[in-house]
Amino acid sequence: MPRYRDVFRVPEFTPLFLSGAALAAAQTVAGLGLATLVFRATGSPLLSALAMFGPALAQLVGATTLLAAADRLPPRAALTAVALVFAAGTAAQTLPGLPVAATFGILLLQGLAGSVGGGVRGGLLNEILPRDGYLLGRSVFNMSVGVCQIAGFAAGGLLLALLSTRGTLLTGAALYLVAALLARGGLSARAPRATGRPSPAETWRTNARLWSSPERRRVYLALWVPNGLVVGCESLFVPYDPEHAGLLFVCAAAGMLAGDTAVGRFLPVRWRGRLAAPLQALLAAPYLLFFLRPWLPLAAVAVTVSAVGYAASLLYQERLMELVPDELSGHALGLHTSGMLALQGLSAALAGGLAQLTSTATAMTLLALASLAVTLALVAGAPRPKAPRPRPAPGRTNADRTNADRTNAGPA
């Protein structure tokens, strides 16, 4: 079984990892600074929330128009350019007197760039790691994002206190520049994984191709829906317990870190196909306790145990990579990321609406039940497991890959 040091010995993994970590830290610091700046300018909690999560929501637009570029651009140039777009946009948001509408216009452009960048990064990770190292490498990326977000929120709060909102934004812009330099200086020049001209029409065709396989559809739904509904539960931490919401968020981050470590590093290959659905059930089940409004220590334990279940995403991502041809890996992972973010946003809105009509505890319980129901339905409709598709040998032709894709695809 590969170990952490094995993936860091792979050429280009370390600069890709460090660039991604710098990008995650920059997004957290800049997002907090911009949300504060917009709230002070408008007094609107809604606009403040959109300022922080706007780029993520805009990725849904990119998923339907630009994702074809994820496999049709040179990875090093694309990742460098995306980081520079974020750096320039973040710096522009510090201009005095910039209208709020212009601020959100910049966020839209950043989100569109981010939809391509996520696919390029995921596809490159799949390309540089051997098949048996992908799960561990993906878990390292997930853990770094969690750590960088925790550190970024802490650093962002300190920067807001010591500097200003614009100073915090400039710090985020500087971190984006660091991400660009790491990508440009540490990655080698690689040819695009696929040929052809990227376009919205090609994005739609590739989305339809990926969605044409019943097994791929099941994997995408498993990646998007059960987890998204539990994110809706987490979005209610503040109204559930305003004084201790921060503790509950830290518990969720700690549980997710523990789950990614256990699954990515220690889970034997023979168990991976069996534990994805149980982990997703674990993700939802502890939130059923919230109907009883448990004592804070019990609530914290429930949240921690629940978040271990997020590691199911690692197993489903690995399965997704077995089901798509390598030249579409970036597009496939970009579609996963965009769909995941969209479902998280929709689930948070659904959670807020249910809490408004009933109560916070009731809303969390209903979302947990819905997550469990979707997981059970996906398990009931799953085909018998098949042997993993071996990684294609170097020099394999596009025709060979297309034939493999047709083998894995069901009726359109």
C-alpha positions in Angstrom: 0.0 0.0 0.0 1.5 3.4 -0.9 2.4 5.8 1.8 2.3 9.6 2.0 6.0 9.9 1.3 5.6 7.8 -1.8 3.2 10.3 -3.5 5.5 13.2 -2.5 8.3 11.4 -4.3 6.3 11.5 -7.5 7.7 14.3 -9.8 5.4 17.3 -9.9 3.1 16.2 -7.1 4.8 18.5 -4.5 4.5 21.7 -6.6 0.9 20.8 -7.6 0.1 20.2 -3.9 1.7 23.5 -2.7 0.1 25.5 -5.5 -3.3 24.0 -4.5 -2.7 24.7 -0.9 -1.8 28.4 -1.6 -4.9 28.7 -3.7 -7.1 27.4 -0.9 -5.6 29.7 1.6 -5.9 32.7 -0.7 -9.6 31.9 -1.4 -10.3 31.7 2.3 -8.5 34.9 3.3 -9.8 36.9 0.3 -13.3 35.6 0.7 -13.5 36.6 4.4 -12.1 40.1 3.5 -14.5 40.6 0.6 -17.5 39.4 2.6 -16.7 41.9 5.4 -16.1 44.7 2.9 -19.4 44.1 1.2 -21.3 43.9 4.5 -19.9 47.1 5.7 -20.8 48.8 2.4 -24.3 47.4 2.1 -25.4 46.1 5.5 -26.8 43.1 3.6 -26.2 39.6 5.0 -27.3 38.1 1.7 -24.8 40.1 -0.4 -22.1 39.3 2.2 -22.7 35.6 1.9 -22.8 35.8 -1.9 -19.5 37.7 -1.8 -17.9 34.8 0.0 -19.4 32.0 -2.0 -20.1 33.7 -5.3 -17.1 32.2 -7.2 -18.2 28.7 -6.1 -21.7 29.2 -7.3 -20.5 30.7 -10.6 -18.7 27.4 -11.3 -22.0 26.0 -12.2 -22.1 28.3 -15.1 -18.6 27.3 -16.1 -19.6 23.6 -15.9 -22.1 24.1 -18.7 -20.0 26.4 -20.9 -16.2 26.1 -20.3 -15.4 22.6 -18.9 -14.3 21.3 -22.3 -11.2 23.5 -21.9 -10.1 21.5 -18.8 -8.6 18.7 -21.0 -7.8 20.9 -24.0 -5.4 23.4 -22.4 -1.7 22.8 -21.4 -2.0 22.2 -17.6 0.9 24.3 -16.4 -0.2 27.4 -18.5 -3.8 26.9 -17.5 -3.2 26.6 -13.7 -0.8 29.6 -13.8 -3.3 31.7 -15.8 -6.2 30.8 -13.4 -4.2 31.9 -10.4 -3.2 35.1 -12.1 -6.9 35.9 -12.9 -7.8 35.4 -9.3 -4.9 37.6 -8.1 -5.8 40.4 -10.5 -9.5 40.3 -9.7 -8.8 40.3 -6.0 -6.5 43.2 -6.2 -9.1 45.1 -8.4 -11.7 44.6 -5.6 -9.6 46.8 -3.3 -10.1 49.9 -5.5 -11.8 52.7 -3.6 -15.3 53.5 -4.8 -15.6 50.3 -6.8 -19.4 49.6 -7.3 -20.8 46.5 -5.6 -22.1 45.4 -9.1 -18.6 45.5 -10.4 -17.4 43.5 -7.4 -19.8 40.8 -8.3 -18.9 41.0 -11.9 -15.3 40.2 -11.0 -16.5 37.3 -8.8 -18.4 35.8 -11.8 -15.2 36.0 -13.9 -13.2 34.3 -11.1 -15.8 31.6 -10.8 -15.7 30.8 -14.5 -11.9 30.6 -14.4 -12.2 28.4 -11.3 -14.4 25.9 -13.0 -11.7 25.3 -15.6 -8.9 25.3 -13.0 -10.5 22.7 -10.8 -10.8 20.3 -13.8 -7.3 21.0 -15.0 -5.9 20.3 -11.5 -7.9 17.1 -11.0 -7.0 15.8 -14.4 -3.3 16.5 -13.9 -3.3 14.8 -10.5 -4.8 11.7 -12.2 -2.2 11.9 -14.9 0.9 12.2 -12.7 0.0 9.6 -10.0 -0.1 5.9 -10.6 -3.5 4.2 -10.3 -2.8 2.8 -6.8 -1.6 6.3 -5.6 -4.6 8.4 -6.7 -6.7 7.8 -3.6 -3.9 8.7 -1.3 -2.9 11.8 -3.4 -6.6 12.9 -3.5 -6.8 12.5 0.3 -3.7 14.6 0.8 -5.3 17.4 -1.3 -8.5 17.2 0.7 -6.7 17.4 4.0 -4.6 20.3 2.8 -7.7 22.2 1.8 -9.3 21.6 5.2 -6.2 22.7 7.1 -5.7 25.8 4.8 -9.3 26.8 5.3 -9.0 26.6 9.1 -5.7 28.5 9.1 -7.1 30.9 6.4 -10.1 31.9 8.5 -8.0 32.4 11.6 -5.4 34.4 9.6 -8.1 36.4 7.9 -9.7 37.4 11.2 -6.3 38.5 12.5 -5.6 40.5 9.3 -9.0 42.2 9.6 -8.1 43.2 13.1 -4.6 44.3 12.4 -4.9 45.8 8.9 -8.2 46.4 7.1 -10.6 44.7 4.7 -8.5 46.0 1.7 -5.3 44.9 3.4 -6.8 41.4 3.8 -7.8 41.3 0.2 -4.3 42.3 -0.9 -2.9 39.5 1.2 -5.2 37.1 -0.6 -4.0 38.5 -3.9 -0.4 37.9 -2.9 -1.2 34.3 -2.0 -2.8 33.8 -5.4 0.5 35.1 -6.9 2.4 32.5 -4.9 0.1 29.8 -6.3 0.8 31.0 -9.8 4.6 31.0 -9.2 4.5 27.5 -7.8 2.6 26.2 -10.7 4.8 28.0 -13.3 8.1 27.1 -11.7 7.3 23.6 -10.4 5.3 21.9 -13.1 6.6 20.7 -16.4 5.2 21.6 -19.8 2.7 19.0 -20.8 0.5 18.7 -23.9 -3.3 18.8 -23.4 -4.9 15.5 -22.6 -7.4 15.9 -25.5 -7.4 17.5 -28.9 -9.9 19.9 -30.4 -11.1 23.4 -29.8 -12.9 24.0 -26.5 -16.4 25.5 -26.8 -19.7 25.6 -25.0 -21.0 23.1 -27.6 -18.1 20.7 -26.9 -18.8 21.1 -23.2 -22.4 20.1 -23.6 -21.4 17.1 -25.8 -18.8 15.9 -23.3 -21.2 16.4 -20.4 -23.8 14.3 -22.3 -21.1 11.6 -23.0 -20.2 11.4 -19.3 -23.8 11.3 -18.3 -24.7 8.6 -20.8 -23.4 5.8 -18.7 -25.8 4.5 -15.9 -22.8 3.7 -13.7 -21.2 7.1 -14.1 -24.6 8.7 -13.4 -24.9 6.7 -10.2 -21.4 7.8 -9.1 -22.1 11.4 -9.8 -25.3 11.3 -7.8 -23.5 9.6 -4.9 -20.8 12.4 -5.0 -23.4 15.2 -5.1 -26.6 14.5 -3.3 -26.0 12.7 0.1 -23.0 14.9 0.9 -24.8 18.1 -0.2 -27.8 17.4 2.1 -25.5 16.9 5.1 -23.8 20.2 4.2 -27.3 21.7 4.5 -27.3 20.3 8.1 -24.0 22.0 8.8 -25.3 25.3 7.4 -27.7 25.5 10.3 -25.0 25.3 13.0 -25.2 29.1 13.7 -29.0 29.2 14.2 -28.8 25.9 16.1 -26.3 27.1 18.7 -25.0 30.7 17.9 -22.5 30.7 20.8 -20.9 27.3 20.0 -21.3 27.2 16.2 -17.5 27.7 15.7 -16.8 24.6 17.9 -19.2 22.5 15.8 -17.4 23.7 12.5 -14.0 22.8 14.0 -15.4 19.3 15.0 -16.6 18.8 11.4 -13.2 19.8 10.0 -11.4 17.4 12.5 -13.7 14.5 11.6 -13.2 15.1 7.9 -9.4 15.2 8.4 -9.5 11.9 10.3 -11.7 10.2 7.7 -9.5 11.3 4.8 -6.4 10.1 6.6 -7.9 6.7 7.5 -9.4 6.0 4.1 -6.6 7.5 2.0 -3.7 5.9 3.9 -4.9 2.7 5.7 -8.0 1.3 3.9 -7.1 -1.9 2.0 -7.9 -1.9 -1.7 -10.3 -4.9 -1.3 -12.5 -2.9 1.1 -12.9 0.2 -1.0 -15.8 -0.9 -3.1 -17.7 -2.1 0.0 -17.3 0.9 2.4 -18.3 3.9 0.2 -22.1 3.5 0.9 -21.6 2.7 4.7 -19.4 5.8 5.0 -22.2 8.0 3.4 -24.7 6.4 5.8 -22.4 7.3 8.7 -22.3 10.9 7.3 -26.0 11.3 7.8 -27.0 9.1 10.7 -25.5 11.1 13.6 -27.7 14.1 12.6 -30.8 12.2 13.5 -29.8 12.9 17.2 -30.3 16.6 16.7 -34.0 16.1 16.7 -33.6 15.6 20.5 -31.4 18.8 20.7 -28.5 16.9 22.4 -26.2 18.4 25.1 -23.3 20.2 23.4 -20.6 17.6 24.1 -22.8 14.9 22.5 -23.6 17.2 19.6 -19.9 17.8 19.1 -19.2 14.1 19.1 -22.0 13.5 16.6 -20.7 16.1 14.2 -17.2 14.7 14.4 -18.3 11.2 13.8 -20.5 12.3 10.9 -17.7 14.2 9.1 -15.6 11.0 9.0 -18.1 9.9 6.4 -17.0 12.6 3.9 -14.2 10.2 3.1 -16.7 8.3 0.9 -16.1 10.9 -1.7 -12.5 9.7 -2.1 -13.8 6.2 -3.0 -16.4 7.5 -5.4 -13.8 9.8 -7.1 -11.5 6.8 -7.5 -14.4 4.8 -9.1 -15.2 7.8 -11.4 -11.6 7.8 -12.7 -12.0 4.1 -13.5 -15.1 4.8 -15.5 -13.8 7.6 -17.8 -11.1 7.6 -20.4 -8.0 9.5 -19.4 -8.4 12.3 -21.9 -11.7 13.2 -20.2 -10.5 13.0 -16.6 -10.2 16.7 -16.1 -13.6 17.4 -17.5 -15.1 14.6 -15.4 -13.6 15.9 -12.2 -14.6 19.4 -13.0 -18.2 18.3 -13.5 -18.0 16.6 -10.1 -16.7 19.7 -8.4 -19.2 22.1 -10.0 -22.2 19.8 -9.3 -21.1 19.3 -5.7 -20.9 23.0 -5.1 -24.2 23.6 -6.7 -25.9 20.9 -4.5 -24.3 22.3 -1.4 -25.7 25.7 -2.2 -29.2 24.4 -3.0 -29.1 22.2 0.2 -28.2 25.2 2.3 -31.1 27.2 0.9 -33.4 24.2 1.5 -32.2 23.9 5.0 -32.8 27.5 5.7 -36.4 27.3 4.3 -37.2 24.1 6.3 -35.8 25.7 9.5 -38.0 28.8 8.9 -41.1 26.7 8.5 -40.4 24.2 11.3 -37.3 24.4 13.6 -33.5 24.1 13.2 -33.4 20.7 14.8 -36.3 19.4 12.7 -34.7 20.7 9.5 -31.4 19.0 10.3 -33.2 15.7 11.0 -35.2 15.9 7.7 -32.1 16.5 5.6 -30.3 13.7 7.3 -33.2 11.3 6.6 -33.2 12.5 2.9 -29.5 11.8 2.7 -29.9 8.3 4.1 -32.8 7.6 1.7 -30.7 8.7 -1.3 -27.8 6.6 -0.2 -30.0 3.5 0.2 -31.7 4.1 -3.2 -28.3 4.3 -4.9 -27.1 1.1 -3.2 -30.3 -0.7 -4.3 -29.8 0.4 -7.9 -26.1 -0.3 -8.0 -24.8 -3.1 -10.4 -22.6 -5.8 -9.3 -19.0 -4.6 -8.8 -16.6 -5.1 -11.7 -12.8 -5.3 -11.8 -11.2 -1.8 -12.0 -10.2 -0.7 -15.4 -6.4 -0.8 -15.6 -4.5 2.4 -16.3 -3.8 2.5 -20.1 -0.2 1.9 -21.2 1.9 4.9 -22.4 1.3 5.6 -26.0 -2.3 4.3 -26.1 -4.2 5.9 -28.9 -7.3 8.0 -28.7 -9.2 5.3 -30.6 -8.3 2.8 -27.9 -9.5 5.2 -25.2 -12.8 5.9 -27.1 -13.4 2.1 -27.3 -12.8 1.8 -23.6 -15.3 4.6 -23.0 -17.9 2.9 -25.1 -17.3 -0.3 -23.1 -18.1 1.5 -19.8 -21.0 3.6 -21.2 -24.6 2.5 -21.2 -27.3 3.6 -23.6 -27.5 7.3 -24.2 
